[in-house]
C-alpha cells in the first residue's frame, strides 16, 4: 500500500493505453480504465482557460472556451439570455460543432466555420434534437459548442496528445496537425515522463520540437510544459489537441479541437479545481436519470456504486459487482448467448 500511494490516482486507474484509445475506441469495462471518463470539449477548454495562466506563470492564456448550447435553446428567450451573458458572440466570426464525444466531426460535415452569430444559430437549430448517423452509430444531437473562429495558416497547426500509462506519462507531438494528420502513432515524436519525474522545457524542446521552426520553439515548449503540468495536477488520463495552433506572432497558442478523459476517482483531490463537471454518455446512448442518481450516491459514500444501462428493454440484469465481477458476469451472460438481453 505504501508503494501504491506513490502514484497519482490517474496512474492507479489506467494500467495501459493503446493506440485504439487515442483513436476513440473505448476501453473494455474492467480492463484497468473503469474510473476514466470522457468530458465534453467545452469542459476541457474551460478548465484550460481557468488554469493555464497559473501553470504558465502568466506566459500563456486561453481567452475564450466558447459557450455550450443545449436543448433549452428551443425555449423562447434562451438565445437572448445566452447573448446577454456572451456579448462576444456578436463581435466575432464563429465556429459551431456538436460537443458529444463525437470523433472526426469535420469529416462528417458537423463543423460550421467562419459564421456570423445568426448563421451559427441557424446551423445549430437545424440540427438540435435531430437524429444523426455518424459512421455506424445513430444518436440525437443535443449539445453544441460555439466558439471564436481563429484564422490561421496550415503550417501553424500542430498535433499533441498526452496519455497516462501505468508507470509513466507519454507526450506525442507532430509538427503537422488537422483532420488529415494521419497515423500519429506511427510518426509522432514521443517523450515519456516516469511518474514523479520532473519535466523541463529543455526536455520538451530536444525530444519533441526538432521539426518546429526555431522562432516558435521557445514559446511552444513553454506552452507544452504548462499543459503537461495542468494535465498532471488535474488528473487527466488523456488529453489530445488537434490542431494546436501557434499564430504568426510566434507567441499566441490556441487549442482548436480537444478531446479529454479525466480520472473520476481523483474527485476528492480535485473537486475544487474541477468545479461542476458534466459526464456525458457516449454518442448514441441516452443518459438515464437512474444513472445520474447512482452517480450522485457514489459521490457521497466511500463505497463504489456504478450503474450503466446498456439496454433498458433487456431481460438480464446483474447485481453482483466488485473486483471485476461485473465483467465476469457480463462475459458469462454473453457466452450463453444472452448478450443481446443484457440490460446493465
C-alpha positions as CSV (number, residue, x, y, z in Angstrom):
1,X,0.0,0.0,0.0
2,X,2.9,2.4,0.7
3,X,4.2,1.8,-2.9
4,X,0.7,2.4,-4.3
5,X,0.4,5.7,-2.5
6,X,3.4,7.0,-4.5
7,X,1.3,7.0,-7.7
8,X,-1.4,9.6,-8.5
9,X,-4.9,8.3,-8.8
10,X,-4.9,8.5,-12.6
11,X,-1.9,6.1,-12.8
12,X,-3.6,3.6,-10.5
13,X,-6.7,3.7,-12.6
14,X,-5.1,3.4,-16.0
15,X,-2.9,0.3,-16.3
16,X,-2.3,0.7,-20.0
17,X,-3.0,2.9,-23.0
18,X,-3.2,1.7,-26.6
19,X,-3.5,3.3,-30.0
20,X,-7.1,2.3,-30.1
21,X,-7.8,4.5,-27.1
22,X,-6.3,7.5,-28.9
23,X,-8.5,6.8,-31.9
24,X,-11.7,6.9,-29.9
25,X,-12.2,3.2,-29.2
26,X,-13.5,3.0,-25.6
27,X,-11.6,0.7,-23.3
28,X,-13.3,-2.6,-22.3
29,X,-15.0,-2.1,-18.9
30,X,-12.9,-3.6,-16.2
31,X,-9.7,-3.5,-18.3
32,X,-8.0,-1.0,-16.0
33,X,-9.8,2.1,-17.1
34,X,-13.2,1.9,-15.3
35,X,-12.7,5.2,-13.5
36,X,-11.5,7.2,-16.5
37,X,-14.4,9.2,-18.1
38,X,-14.6,11.4,-21.2
39,X,-15.5,15.0,-20.7
40,X,-17.0,17.5,-23.1
41,X,-14.7,19.6,-25.2
42,X,-16.2,22.7,-23.6
43,X,-15.3,21.4,-20.1
44,X,-11.7,20.7,-21.1
45,X,-11.3,24.1,-22.7
46,X,-13.0,25.9,-19.7
47,X,-10.6,24.2,-17.3
48,X,-7.6,25.2,-19.5
49,X,-8.9,28.8,-19.8
50,X,-9.1,29.0,-16.0
51,X,-5.8,27.4,-15.1
52,X,-3.4,28.0,-18.0
53,X,-2.2,31.4,-16.7
54,X,-1.2,29.9,-13.4
55,X,0.6,26.9,-14.9
56,X,2.4,29.0,-17.4
57,X,3.3,31.7,-14.8
58,X,1.4,34.2,-16.8
59,X,3.2,33.5,-20.1
60,X,0.2,32.0,-21.8
61,X,-3.5,32.4,-21.7
62,X,-6.5,31.0,-23.4
63,X,-9.1,33.8,-23.9
64,X,-12.3,32.0,-24.7
65,X,-13.6,28.4,-24.2
66,X,-16.8,29.2,-26.1
67,X,-20.3,28.6,-24.9
68,X,-22.1,25.3,-24.6
69,X,-25.6,25.3,-26.1
70,X,-28.2,22.6,-25.1
71,X,-31.8,21.7,-25.8
72,X,-33.0,24.6,-23.7
73,X,-32.5,26.9,-26.6
74,X,-35.7,25.5,-28.0
75,X,-37.5,27.6,-25.4
76,X,-38.4,31.2,-26.1
77,X,-35.9,33.8,-25.0
78,X,-33.0,31.4,-24.3
79,X,-30.8,32.6,-27.2
80,X,-31.3,36.2,-25.9
81,X,-30.1,35.1,-22.4
82,X,-27.0,33.4,-24.0
83,X,-26.2,36.6,-25.9
84,X,-26.6,38.7,-22.8
85,X,-24.0,36.6,-21.0
86,X,-21.7,36.2,-24.0
87,X,-21.7,39.5,-25.9
88,X,-18.6,38.4,-27.9
89,X,-20.9,36.2,-29.9
90,X,-22.0,39.2,-31.9
91,X,-18.5,40.7,-32.1
92,X,-16.5,37.9,-33.9
93,X,-16.8,35.2,-36.5
94,X,-17.7,31.8,-35.0
95,X,-17.2,28.1,-35.2
96,X,-20.1,25.7,-34.2
97,X,-19.9,21.9,-33.7
98,X,-21.6,19.2,-31.6
99,X,-20.0,18.5,-28.2
100,X,-21.0,15.0,-27.5
101,X,-17.8,12.9,-27.7
102,X,-18.0,12.6,-31.4
103,X,-14.8,11.8,-33.3
104,X,-14.0,13.1,-36.8
105,X,-16.7,15.8,-36.8
106,X,-15.1,17.7,-39.6
107,X,-15.1,14.7,-42.0
108,X,-18.8,14.1,-41.0
109,X,-19.7,17.7,-42.0
110,X,-20.5,18.6,-38.5
111,X,-18.3,21.7,-38.1
112,X,-19.6,25.1,-39.2
113,X,-16.7,27.5,-39.7
114,X,-16.4,31.3,-40.1
115,X,-20.0,32.1,-39.4
116,X,-21.8,35.1,-38.0
117,X,-23.9,34.6,-34.9
118,X,-27.1,34.4,-36.8
119,X,-25.6,31.9,-39.2
120,X,-24.2,29.8,-36.4
121,X,-27.5,29.9,-34.5
122,X,-29.4,28.8,-37.6
123,X,-26.9,26.0,-38.2
124,X,-27.3,24.7,-34.6
125,X,-31.1,25.0,-34.7
126,X,-31.3,22.9,-37.9
127,X,-29.6,20.1,-36.0
128,X,-30.7,20.5,-32.4
129,X,-32.5,17.4,-31.1
130,X,-32.4,15.7,-34.6
131,X,-31.1,12.2,-35.2
132,X,-27.7,11.9,-36.9
133,X,-25.9,8.9,-38.2
134,X,-22.1,9.1,-37.7
135,X,-20.3,6.1,-39.2
136,X,-22.2,3.1,-37.6
137,X,-23.8,5.0,-34.7
138,X,-27.1,6.9,-34.7
139,X,-27.9,9.3,-32.0
140,X,-29.5,12.6,-31.2
141,X,-27.6,15.9,-31.4
142,X,-28.3,17.8,-28.2
143,X,-25.3,19.8,-27.2
144,X,-23.2,22.2,-29.4
145,X,-20.1,24.3,-28.7
146,X,-19.9,27.8,-30.2
147,X,-16.5,29.4,-30.0
148,X,-14.5,32.1,-31.8
149,X,-13.1,31.4,-35.2
150,X,-9.3,31.7,-35.3
151,X,-7.9,32.5,-38.8
152,X,-4.6,30.8,-39.3
153,X,-2.4,29.0,-41.9
154,X,-1.9,25.3,-42.3
155,X,1.7,25.4,-41.4
156,X,0.7,26.9,-38.0
157,X,-1.1,23.7,-37.0
158,X,0.4,21.0,-34.7
159,X,-0.7,17.8,-33.0
160,X,-0.2,17.0,-29.4
161,X,-1.5,14.2,-27.1
162,X,-0.8,13.3,-23.5
163,X,-1.6,9.8,-22.2
164,X,-1.3,8.3,-18.8
165,X,0.3,4.8,-18.6
166,X,0.9,2.5,-15.6
167,X,4.3,3.9,-14.5
168,X,4.8,6.9,-16.8
169,X,3.0,9.6,-18.9
170,X,3.7,9.9,-22.6
171,X,3.6,13.0,-24.8
172,X,3.1,12.5,-28.5
173,X,3.8,15.5,-30.8
174,X,3.8,16.0,-34.5
175,X,4.8,19.2,-36.4
176,X,1.7,19.0,-38.6
177,X,-1.9,18.9,-37.4
178,X,-5.5,19.0,-38.6
179,X,-8.1,16.5,-39.9
180,X,-5.6,14.9,-42.3
181,X,-2.8,14.4,-39.8
182,X,-2.8,10.6,-40.5
183,X,-1.4,7.9,-38.2
184,X,0.2,9.8,-35.4
185,X,1.1,6.6,-33.5
186,X,3.5,5.8,-36.3
187,X,5.1,9.2,-37.0
188,X,4.8,11.4,-33.9
189,X,7.8,12.2,-31.7
190,X,7.4,10.7,-28.2
191,X,8.5,11.7,-24.8
192,X,8.0,9.5,-21.7
193,X,7.9,11.0,-18.2
194,X,8.3,8.5,-15.4
195,X,5.9,9.0,-12.6
196,X,7.4,11.5,-10.0
197,X,10.0,12.8,-12.5
198,X,10.0,16.5,-13.4
199,X,9.6,17.6,-17.0
200,X,11.6,20.6,-18.1
201,X,11.3,23.0,-21.1
202,X,14.7,21.8,-22.4
203,X,13.5,18.2,-22.5
204,X,10.4,19.2,-24.4
205,X,12.4,21.1,-27.0
206,X,15.0,18.5,-27.6
207,X,12.6,15.5,-27.6
208,X,9.6,16.9,-29.5
209,X,10.3,20.1,-31.4
210,X,13.2,19.4,-33.7
211,X,11.0,19.9,-36.8
212,X,9.3,23.1,-35.5
213,X,10.7,26.4,-36.8
214,X,13.3,27.8,-34.4
215,X,11.4,31.0,-33.9
216,X,8.4,29.1,-32.4
217,X,10.3,26.6,-30.3
218,X,10.7,28.6,-27.1
219,X,7.1,29.7,-26.6
220,X,5.7,26.4,-27.9
221,X,7.9,24.4,-25.4
222,X,6.7,26.7,-22.6
223,X,3.1,26.1,-23.5
224,X,3.6,22.3,-23.7
225,X,5.3,22.3,-20.2
226,X,2.4,24.3,-18.7
227,X,-0.1,22.0,-20.5
228,X,1.6,18.9,-19.1
229,X,1.6,20.2,-15.5
230,X,-2.1,21.2,-15.9
231,X,-2.9,17.7,-17.2
232,X,-1.0,16.0,-14.4
233,X,-2.2,18.1,-11.5
234,X,-5.9,18.0,-12.6
235,X,-5.6,14.2,-13.1
236,X,-6.3,13.9,-16.7
237,X,-5.7,10.4,-18.1
238,X,-5.8,11.6,-21.7
239,X,-5.6,15.0,-23.4
240,X,-5.5,15.4,-27.2
241,X,-5.4,18.7,-29.0
242,X,-5.6,18.6,-32.8
243,X,-4.9,21.1,-34.2
244,X,-2.9,23.1,-31.7
245,X,-2.3,26.4,-33.4
246,X,0.6,28.8,-32.9
247,X,-0.2,32.0,-34.7
248,X,2.2,34.1,-36.8
249,X,3.3,36.2,-33.8
250,X,5.1,33.0,-32.5
251,X,3.6,33.7,-29.1
252,X,-0.2,33.1,-29.2
253,X,-1.1,29.4,-28.8
254,X,-4.8,28.3,-29.3
255,X,-6.3,24.8,-28.9
256,X,-8.8,24.5,-31.7
257,X,-10.1,20.9,-31.1
258,X,-9.8,19.0,-27.8
259,X,-10.6,15.5,-26.6
260,X,-10.0,14.6,-23.0
261,X,-10.6,12.0,-20.3
262,X,-10.4,12.5,-16.5
263,X,-9.9,10.1,-13.7
264,X,-13.1,10.4,-11.7
265,X,-11.6,8.8,-8.6
266,X,-9.5,11.9,-8.1
267,X,-12.6,13.9,-7.2
268,X,-11.5,14.0,-3.6
269,X,-8.3,15.7,-4.7
270,X,-9.5,18.0,-7.5
271,X,-13.2,18.8,-6.8
272,X,-12.5,22.5,-6.2
273,X,-10.2,22.8,-9.2
274,X,-12.6,20.9,-11.5
275,X,-15.8,22.7,-10.4
276,X,-19.0,21.2,-11.7
277,X,-18.2,18.6,-14.4
278,X,-20.8,17.1,-16.8
279,X,-20.1,13.5,-17.6
280,X,-21.8,12.9,-20.9
281,X,-22.8,9.5,-22.2
282,X,-21.2,8.2,-25.4
283,X,-22.9,9.5,-28.6
284,X,-25.8,7.3,-29.5
285,X,-26.6,6.2,-25.9
286,X,-29.2,8.2,-23.9
287,X,-28.5,9.4,-20.4
288,X,-30.8,7.9,-17.8
289,X,-31.9,9.6,-14.6
290,X,-31.3,6.4,-12.7
291,X,-27.6,6.6,-13.8
292,X,-27.4,10.1,-12.5
293,X,-29.0,9.1,-9.2
294,X,-26.4,6.3,-8.7
295,X,-23.6,8.7,-9.7
296,X,-24.8,11.2,-7.0
297,X,-24.9,8.4,-4.4
298,X,-21.4,7.3,-5.4
299,X,-20.1,10.7,-4.8
300,X,-21.4,10.7,-1.2
301,X,-20.1,7.4,0.0
302,X,-16.8,5.6,0.4
303,X,-18.3,2.6,-1.4
304,X,-18.2,2.2,-5.1
305,X,-21.6,2.5,-6.7
306,X,-21.9,2.3,-10.5
307,X,-24.7,1.8,-13.0
308,X,-24.5,1.8,-16.8
309,X,-27.7,0.9,-18.6
310,X,-26.9,-0.9,-21.9
311,X,-30.5,-1.9,-22.9
312,X,-33.5,-0.7,-21.0
313,X,-35.6,-3.5,-22.5
314,X,-33.1,-6.2,-21.6
315,X,-34.3,-9.1,-19.5
316,X,-31.0,-9.9,-17.8
317,X,-29.9,-7.6,-15.0
318,X,-26.8,-8.2,-13.0
319,X,-26.5,-7.1,-9.3
320,X,-23.0,-8.5,-8.4
321,X,-20.0,-6.2,-8.8
322,X,-16.6,-5.5,-7.3
323,X,-13.1,-6.7,-8.2
324,X,-14.1,-7.2,-11.9
325,X,-17.1,-9.4,-11.0
326,X,-19.5,-7.4,-13.2
327,X,-17.2,-8.0,-16.2
328,X,-17.0,-11.8,-15.5
329,X,-20.8,-12.0,-15.2
330,X,-21.3,-9.9,-18.4
331,X,-18.9,-12.2,-20.3
332,X,-20.7,-15.3,-19.0
333,X,-24.1,-13.9,-20.0
334,X,-22.7,-13.3,-23.5
335,X,-21.1,-16.7,-23.6
336,X,-24.5,-18.3,-23.0
337,X,-26.0,-16.3,-25.9
338,X,-27.9,-13.7,-24.0
339,X,-25.6,-10.7,-24.6
340,X,-28.5,-9.0,-26.6
341,X,-30.6,-9.2,-23.4
342,X,-28.0,-7.8,-21.1
343,X,-29.6,-4.7,-19.5
344,X,-26.8,-3.2,-17.4
